[in-house]
Amino acid sequence: MPQYLALTYTADVDWWAPEQASELADYRQFAVDNADCIRASAVLHPTSTATVVRVAGARGGDVVITDGPYAETKEALTGYYLLEAADLEEAVAIAAQLPAAWGGAVEVRPVIASK
């Protein structure tokens, strides 16, 4: 069955903070309701914890690292779900149930199957 990656874009928050408990509960309920099609999922730490890696020039060039997010945005990549669905239409219907879709965005992309 085809797989789709649902990337969640929401406010850049600490999901374990007490003020996020209600919304986090919505995500947990989504996971329960869709357990049969979720193959993996994770919540990401805030972008302030990110390390950006670049290689100057080309392969073998100097490695340059920068602390913090790649770009300043209103919504940040905050998590993902790897979904199994019959087709894109079904994957979109599942993604529409994610709380991120209600106040942020969910990007759904097909996964290229490894051979």
N, C-alpha and C positions, 0 to 999 in steps of 0.2 A: 504494500500500500504506500502511496506517496507520502512524503513528509514535508512539513512546512515549518519554518521558524517564525514565530510571532514575537517580534521585538516590541517591548513596551516602552513608551516615552511618556514620562510624567514629570511632575515637579521633582526637583533634585532634593530629596529629603532622606533622613535617617529612618528607614522603615521600622526599626526596632524602638524608636522613641514612643513614649506613651500616647502622644497625640495622634499617632498613626494607627493605633490599635483597631479602630473601627474599619478603616479602609483595608488594613491587612486582613481582617476577618473576611471581607468580601473576596479577597484573592484566595484565601483558604477554602471558602465555599466554592469558588470557581474550580479549584483543583479537585475537590470532592465530586462535584457535579460532572466533571469531564475527565475523570481518572482513566477511563478506558481509552482515551486518545492522546493523553499526555505521556510522552516518552522521556522527557527531561524538563527541568525548569530550575531557575535560580533567580534570586534577587541580588542586585549589585550594590556594593557600598556606594556612597555619594561620590560624585565626580571629583571632589576635593582630595580623594584618596588615590586618584588615577596617576599613572606614570605614562607619559607619551614617549614612544621610542621611534627614532628616525635614524636612517643611515645616510650620511652625507655622501653625495655622489651616487655611487652604484654599489653593488654587492662588494663587500670587503672594505667599504669606506668607514670613516669614523662613526661610531655609535654616539648619537646625541640624545640625551634624555631630558625631559622637562616634567616638573611636578605639576599636578593639577589637570584640569580638563583640556581636551583638544580644542574645544571652542566654547565660548560663552553663549548659552541659549536659555530660553525660558523653560523648555522641556528637555530632559536628558534621557539617554538610554538607561533605564533603571532595572531591566530584567528581561528574561526571555522564557518562552515555552517552545519546546519541540513537539509539534503535533503530528499525528498521523490522521489523514483524512482522505476520503475517496477522491476529492478534487479541490481546486481552489475555492469553489463556491462553498463547499462544506467547511473548509479551513477558515474562510471569512466569517461564516455564521458562528463558528466557535469563538473566534477572536472578538467578535462583537459582544460576547458575554464578559469579556475582561473588563474590570473596573478602569483600566487605563484608557479604554475606548470611550468612556463616559466623560472624562474631563481632560484627557490628553490625546494620545494616538497609539495605535498598534500597527506596526508595519508587518505584513505577511509576505514571506518570500519562500518560493519552492527551494527545497534542498536537492542538490545534484547527487544522485545515488552513486556511491563508490562502486567500482567494478573490480 
